[in-house]
């Protein structure tokens, strides 16, 4: 239970930073600035679970590339890449102290 709450806190902090940085990335609209990070983190969490349960690497990789394409299309190459990589780091790394 504590691990889940800690992970939720990490994701919430990541979203707060990402949403604060959206104007710097010159995202086309406020809706995209809000929704694309949510899509990235939700799809990333699902992919992480699928990987834990033995899903095929090719499917995970292709889905990851598609999500990166969405992020790049809305946040630009640099912003989208940072968005996806930072989401992956938040999802993959455990809470501090574990």
Buried (B, 14 or more C-beta within 10 A) or exposed (E): EEEEEBBEEBBEEBBEEBBEBBEEBEBEEEEBBBEBBEBBBEBBBEBEEBBEEEBEEEEBEEBBEEBBEBBBEBBBEEBBBBBBEBBBEBBEEEBEEE
